[in-house]
Amino acid sequence: MSHAEAIVAQPSPDSTYTDKMATSGYQEDVESNDEKRNINMATTAFAGQDSAENKALILKQDLRIIPLCAFIYLLCYLDRSNIGNAKVLNADTHHDLLSETHMTNGQYTIALMVFLVAYAIFEVPSNIMLKKMRPSRWIAFLMFSWGSLTVGLGGVGSFGSVTAVRFLLGVFEAGLFPGLVYYLTFWYRTEERSIRVALILASATLAGAFGGAIAYGVGHMNQVGGHSAWRWLFILEGIPSIVSAFAVWFFLPDYPETAKWLSPAEKELAASRLQLEGSHGASKAMTWAEAKATLTDLRLYAHYAIYFGISTPFSSLSLFTPTITAGLGYSGLQAQLMTVPPYAVAYVCTILVSYSADHFNARALHSALFATIGAIGFLVSAVLPPTAYSARYGCLIVAASGAFACIPPLLGWLSSNLFTTAAIGLAIAMNIGFGGAPGQIVGVFIYKADEKAKGYPTGHWVNAGLLLFVAVGCIGMTFYYRRLNQAIRKEGGVRLYKY
């Protein structure tokens, strides 16, 4: 069956499962309900986007969900990326991570890589567990686990212990970001997701900014209690995740159908909003047939390849911004402080770009444009003289803003072109695991320690090339989806691919 035929034949999910869910123990498979398979999509499409009730419901959901999810991801990102700060924190007095664990730069790179290997392996299983165990329970478990491991990093003393703890950290952090993206599909329509993914992802840029500022402050705790500042950094940044896990267990809502703070009328509206363009809490676990259909859908691999291209710049900037700023002529605690502006500017850009992408329903175009802007930032930084510190610092800000701003529209674009709960959960996890994690592994190796005096040209050239690949890929997929939509319209279909 062609993609066009598949869309025309796509069944409409049950819009009346809200009340059934509470009494069925989450067993009803909405999307395989034979009674609803023949409903005409044209008569079931949601048409109340501009109603006051719909806007009030979205605001109510936003206030309950988005700040909490953004805070969760901020803590996750702090605990993941603080190793970059620990590497250079008080290095001038040899009280840094590498000196005290007797690690070489090569061993440090391996410690970064094993995190990403675990990250790639455990993303898909984690999304499956999120659906089986309920989002609030699974995410709280992940938080408690990675927070405990981050605190444990404060006690490591060798390359082996750092590597082992980083691998386990990757196991438990793997499920959070794909899990949050999947989680949003239970609450929001396709045109509402990119900006919300951006608000969550942008907390990573805030974490980057806060991480530098926190590291600057914690740097003054060096040898307090007999411990170096980098150990205090891991301990103090791990504790909030442990404590917050208990709040998430009780306060993160699972699905609209079970939210006690929604009235029956609001639950019914939430169900009607998402009957064609959302995941459903009442759906059964993924079947092999659904998994096979998703795994063999070749167009999805184009999305994964594009996401690979954006993941390398994202990873390398996340892990090496303190190192890059140190290579720009800043040293010690000042290098930590100078990581703040690139992340702060990237935060604003990510929010604005994602809002515009959703507003104009043009996610591919926005991703292509800002990938190109990011590539220009890296290209100029690569060709400037190593001593052009101010200009190269400006290029770092442009590069970070362009690279970070691409990610939410890319994720929103993928989820908007998936049509069952099972496919959404699996494809999002594969996109971040199969596409994102390998890209992040590449990002670990491209900023070479022996190129500091040269201004890290290899890292900049690789990131520039991959961002240009992202731009070309987005444009190519736009033309491909337009062709598919033309075929769908000719056959009388309603559900079109989005780009």
C-alpha positions in Angstrom: 0.0 0.0 0.0 1.4 3.5 -0.9 1.7 6.2 1.6 -1.2 8.0 0.0 -3.4 5.0 0.1 -2.5 4.5 3.8 -3.6 8.0 4.7 -6.9 7.7 2.8 -7.6 4.4 4.6 -6.6 5.6 8.0 -9.3 4.9 10.5 -10.6 7.5 12.9 -10.0 6.8 16.6 -12.9 6.6 18.9 -14.0 9.9 20.2 -16.1 8.4 23.0 -13.4 6.6 25.0 -13.2 9.2 27.7 -15.7 7.6 30.1 -14.7 4.0 29.2 -11.1 4.4 30.1 -11.8 4.9 33.8 -13.6 1.5 34.0 -11.6 -0.5 31.6 -8.2 -0.4 33.4 -6.6 1.2 30.3 -7.4 -1.9 28.2 -9.5 -0.5 25.4 -7.6 -0.2 22.1 -9.2 2.9 20.7 -7.4 2.8 17.4 -8.4 -0.8 16.6 -12.1 -0.3 17.6 -13.9 -2.0 14.7 -17.1 -0.1 15.5 -15.4 3.1 14.5 -13.3 2.1 11.5 -15.8 3.3 8.9 -16.4 6.8 10.3 -15.8 9.4 7.7 -12.8 11.5 8.6 -14.3 14.6 7.1 -17.2 14.4 9.6 -15.0 13.7 12.6 -12.2 16.3 12.1 -12.0 18.8 15.0 -13.2 22.2 13.9 -13.2 24.1 17.2 -9.7 25.5 17.3 -10.8 29.1 17.7 -13.6 28.5 20.2 -13.3 30.1 23.7 -13.7 26.6 25.3 -10.8 25.2 23.3 -8.5 28.1 24.2 -9.4 27.8 27.8 -8.7 24.1 27.8 -5.3 24.6 26.2 -4.4 27.3 28.7 -5.5 25.1 31.6 -3.4 22.2 30.3 -0.4 24.5 29.6 -0.3 25.8 33.2 -0.4 22.2 34.6 2.0 20.5 32.2 4.5 22.7 30.5 6.2 24.4 33.4 6.6 21.1 35.2 7.9 19.3 32.1 10.4 22.2 31.4 11.6 22.0 35.0 12.1 18.3 34.7 14.1 18.6 31.5 16.2 21.5 33.0 17.2 19.2 35.9 18.0 16.4 33.5 20.1 18.6 31.2 22.0 20.0 34.2 22.9 16.5 35.4 23.9 15.4 31.9 26.1 18.3 30.9 27.7 19.4 34.1 30.6 17.0 33.4 31.7 19.6 30.8 31.9 22.2 33.6 33.6 19.7 35.9 36.4 19.2 33.4 37.6 22.8 33.4 36.4 23.9 36.9 39.5 25.0 38.8 41.8 23.3 36.3 44.3 26.1 36.8 44.9 24.7 40.4 44.7 21.1 39.3 41.5 20.5 41.3 39.5 19.6 38.3 37.8 16.3 37.3 40.6 15.1 35.0 43.4 15.8 37.4 41.9 14.2 40.4 40.7 11.0 38.6 43.9 10.8 36.6 42.0 10.7 33.3 43.4 11.7 29.9 41.4 13.7 27.4 40.9 10.4 25.4 39.5 8.7 28.5 37.2 11.7 29.1 35.9 11.3 25.6 35.2 7.6 26.2 33.3 8.6 29.4 31.1 10.9 27.3 30.6 8.3 24.6 29.4 5.5 26.9 26.6 7.8 28.1 25.4 8.2 24.6 25.7 4.5 23.8 23.3 3.8 26.7 21.2 6.7 25.6 20.7 5.1 22.2 20.0 1.6 23.5 17.4 2.5 26.1 15.2 5.2 24.4 12.8 2.8 22.7 12.3 0.5 25.7 11.7 3.5 27.9 8.9 4.9 25.7 7.2 1.5 25.8 7.5 1.5 29.6 6.1 5.1 29.8 2.9 3.8 28.2 2.7 0.7 30.3 3.4 2.3 33.7 1.8 5.8 33.2 3.9 8.9 32.5 3.9 10.2 36.1 5.2 7.0 37.6 7.9 6.3 34.9 9.3 9.8 34.7 9.5 10.1 38.5 11.4 6.8 38.6 13.8 8.0 36.0 14.4 11.3 37.8 15.1 9.7 41.1 17.6 7.3 39.4 19.5 9.9 37.4 19.6 12.3 40.4 21.1 9.6 42.6 23.7 8.7 40.0 24.7 12.4 39.6 25.3 12.7 43.3 27.4 9.5 43.0 29.6 11.2 40.4 30.7 13.4 43.2 32.5 10.4 44.8 34.2 8.9 41.8 38.0 8.6 41.8 39.1 6.8 38.6 38.4 6.5 34.9 36.6 3.2 35.4 34.2 4.6 38.0 33.4 7.7 36.0 32.7 5.6 32.9 30.5 3.2 34.8 28.4 5.9 36.4 28.1 7.8 33.1 26.8 4.7 31.4 24.1 4.2 34.1 23.3 7.9 33.9 22.6 7.4 30.1 20.3 4.4 30.8 18.0 6.5 33.0 18.2 9.8 31.2 17.6 8.1 27.8 13.8 8.0 28.3 13.2 11.5 29.4 13.3 13.6 26.3 11.6 11.2 23.9 9.2 10.4 26.7 8.2 14.1 27.1 7.8 14.5 23.4 5.6 11.4 23.3 3.7 12.6 26.4 2.7 15.9 24.7 1.0 14.0 21.9 -1.5 12.7 24.5 -2.5 16.3 25.2 -1.9 18.5 22.2 -2.7 18.6 18.5 0.0 18.7 15.9 -0.1 22.5 15.3 0.3 23.0 19.1 3.3 20.8 19.7 6.4 22.6 18.4 6.1 25.6 20.6 5.6 23.4 23.6 8.5 21.1 22.7 10.5 24.3 22.4 9.5 25.5 25.8 10.7 22.2 27.2 13.8 22.0 25.1 14.7 25.6 25.7 15.0 24.8 29.3 18.2 23.0 28.2 19.6 26.3 27.0 18.6 27.8 30.4 20.3 24.8 32.0 23.4 25.6 30.0 23.2 29.2 31.1 22.5 28.3 34.7 25.1 25.5 34.6 27.8 28.0 33.8 26.6 30.4 36.5 26.2 27.6 39.1 29.7 26.3 38.2 31.1 29.8 38.6 29.6 30.0 42.1 30.4 26.5 43.1 33.9 27.0 41.9 34.4 29.2 45.1 33.6 26.1 47.2 36.9 24.5 46.2 38.2 22.4 49.1 35.2 23.2 51.4 34.9 20.1 53.6 38.0 18.7 52.0 36.2 18.2 48.6 37.1 19.9 45.3 34.5 22.2 43.7 33.7 19.8 40.8 32.6 17.1 43.4 30.3 19.7 45.0 29.0 20.6 41.6 27.7 17.0 41.0 26.3 16.6 44.5 24.5 20.0 44.5 23.0 19.5 41.0 21.9 15.9 41.7 19.9 16.5 44.9 17.1 18.6 43.2 16.3 15.8 40.8 16.0 13.3 43.7 13.7 15.6 45.7 11.6 16.6 42.6 10.9 13.0 41.7 8.5 12.7 44.6 6.6 15.8 43.4 6.4 14.5 39.8 5.0 11.2 41.1 2.0 13.0 42.5 1.5 16.1 40.4 2.4 15.2 36.8 -1.0 14.4 35.1 -1.0 11.2 33.0 -3.8 11.7 30.4 -6.7 14.1 29.8 -9.1 11.2 30.3 -8.0 10.7 33.9 -7.2 14.2 35.0 -9.2 15.1 38.0 -8.8 18.8 37.4 -10.7 18.6 34.1 -14.5 18.7 34.1 -16.5 16.0 32.2 -17.1 18.6 29.5 -13.4 19.4 29.2 -12.5 15.7 29.0 -15.0 15.3 26.2 -13.5 18.3 24.4 -10.0 17.0 24.9 -11.0 13.7 23.4 -12.6 15.3 20.4 -9.6 17.5 19.8 -7.2 14.6 19.6 -9.3 11.9 17.8 -7.4 12.4 14.6 -4.2 14.1 15.7 -3.1 12.7 19.0 -2.2 9.7 21.1 -4.7 8.1 23.4 -4.2 6.9 26.9 -6.7 4.1 26.5 -4.8 2.5 23.6 -3.4 -1.0 24.2 0.3 -1.7 24.2 2.0 -1.7 20.8 1.5 -4.9 18.7 4.1 -6.5 16.5 2.1 -5.5 13.4 2.2 -1.8 14.5 5.9 -2.0 15.3 6.6 -3.6 11.9 4.7 -1.0 10.0 6.6 1.8 11.8 10.0 0.1 11.4 9.5 -0.5 7.7 8.2 3.0 6.8 11.1 4.3 4.9 10.2 7.9 4.9 10.7 8.0 8.7 14.4 7.1 8.1 14.8 10.4 6.2 13.6 12.1 9.4 16.0 10.1 11.5 18.9 11.1 9.1 18.0 14.8 9.4 17.8 14.5 13.2 21.3 12.9 13.1 22.5 16.1 11.4 21.2 18.4 14.1 22.2 16.2 17.0 26.0 16.5 16.5 26.0 20.3 16.9 23.6 20.1 19.8 25.7 17.5 21.6 29.1 19.1 20.9 27.9 22.5 22.0 26.3 21.0 25.2 29.5 19.2 26.2 32.2 21.5 24.9 30.9 25.1 25.3 33.1 25.6 28.4 36.0 24.1 26.5 35.3 26.3 23.4 35.1 29.5 25.5 38.3 28.5 27.2 39.8 28.3 23.8 38.6 31.8 23.1 41.0 33.3 25.6 39.0 32.9 28.7 40.2 30.9 31.6 39.2 29.5 35.0 35.9 30.7 36.4 35.6 33.3 33.7 35.3 30.6 31.1 32.3 29.2 33.1 30.7 32.6 33.2 31.2 33.2 29.5 29.1 30.1 28.6 26.0 32.0 29.7 25.3 34.4 26.8 25.3 31.8 24.0 22.7 29.8 25.9 20.6 32.8 26.8 20.3 34.0 23.3 19.6 30.5 22.0 16.8 30.2 24.5 15.0 33.3 23.1 15.6 32.2 19.5 14.3 28.7 20.1 11.0 30.0 21.6 10.4 32.5 18.8 11.3 30.1 16.0 9.1 27.4 17.3 6.1 29.7 17.8 6.5 30.9 14.2 6.8 27.4 12.9 3.5 26.3 14.5 1.8 29.6 13.7 2.6 29.4 10.0 2.5 25.5 9.9 5.9 25.6 8.2 8.2 23.5 10.4 10.5 22.2 7.6 11.1 25.7 6.3 11.9 27.1 9.7 14.3 24.2 10.4 16.0 24.6 7.1 16.4 28.4 7.5 17.9 28.3 11.0 20.1 25.3 10.2 21.6 27.4 7.5 22.1 30.3 10.0 23.8 28.0 12.4 26.0 26.6 9.7 27.1 30.1 8.8 28.0 30.7 12.4 30.2 27.6 12.5 31.7 28.4 9.0 32.8 31.9 9.9 34.2 30.7 13.2 36.2 28.0 11.3 37.8 30.4 8.9 38.5 33.3 11.3 42.0 33.5 12.8 42.3 31.7 16.2 43.1 35.0 17.9 39.9 36.7 16.7 38.4 36.0 20.0 35.5 38.6 20.0 34.4 37.7 16.5 34.6 34.0 17.1 32.6 34.4 20.4 29.9 36.2 18.4 29.9 33.3 15.9 29.4 30.8 18.8 26.3 32.7 19.8 24.9 32.6 16.2 25.8 29.0 15.8 24.2 27.9 19.1 21.0 29.9 18.3 20.6 28.4 14.8 21.4 24.9 15.9 19.2 24.8 19.0 16.2 26.5 17.3 15.9 23.7 14.7 15.1 20.9 17.1 11.6 21.6 18.3 10.2 22.2 14.7 11.9 19.0 13.6 10.3 16.9 16.4 6.9 18.6 15.9 7.1 17.8 12.2 7.8 14.1 12.8 5.0 13.7 15.3 2.5 15.5 13.1 3.0 12.9 10.3 2.4 9.8 12.5 -1.2 8.6 12.9 -1.4 6.0 15.7 -0.4 6.1 19.4 2.0 3.1 18.9 3.7 4.6 15.9 4.2 8.0 17.6 5.8 6.4 20.7 8.1 4.1 18.7 9.1 6.6 15.9 9.9 9.4 18.4 12.1 7.1 20.4 13.8 5.8 17.2 14.3 9.3 15.9 16.1 10.4 19.1 17.8 7.0 19.6 18.5 5.9 16.1 19.1 9.4 14.7 20.0 11.5 17.6 22.3 9.3 19.7 24.7 8.5 16.9 24.9 12.1 16.1 25.6 13.0 19.7 28.4 10.3 19.7 30.0 12.0 16.7 29.7 15.3 18.7 31.9 13.9 21.4 34.9 13.5 19.1 35.0 16.6 16.9 36.3 19.1 19.3 39.8 17.8 19.7 41.9 18.9 22.7 45.1 19.3 20.6 43.3 21.9 18.4 42.7 24.4 21.1 45.4 26.7 19.8 43.9 26.5 16.3 40.4 27.4 17.5 38.9 23.9 17.1 38.5 24.0 13.3 37.5 20.3 12.9 34.5 20.7 15.2 33.3 23.9 13.5 33.6 22.4 9.9 31.8 19.2 10.8 29.0 21.1 12.5 28.6 23.4 9.6 28.5 20.6 7.1 25.9 18.7 9.1 23.7 21.7 9.5 23.7 22.3 5.8 22.7 18.7 5.3 19.8 19.3 7.7 18.7 22.3 5.5 18.9 20.3 2.3 17.1 17.3 3.9 14.2 19.5 5.1 13.7 21.0 1.7 13.9 17.6 0.0 11.3 16.1 2.4 9.0 19.1 1.8 8.8 18.4 -1.9 8.3 14.7 -1.1 5.3 15.4 1.2 3.8 17.8 -1.3 3.8 15.0 -3.9 2.2 12.6 -1.4 -0.5 15.2 -0.6 -1.3 15.7 -4.2 -2.0 11.9 -4.5 -4.1 12.0 -1.3 -6.3 14.8 -2.6 -6.9 13.1 -5.9 -8.2 10.0 -4.0 -10.5 12.1 -1.8 -8.4 11.9 1.4 -8.6 14.4 4.3 -5.6 13.7 6.5 -2.6 15.3 4.7 1.0 15.2 5.6 2.4 18.4 7.1 5.6 20.1 6.4 
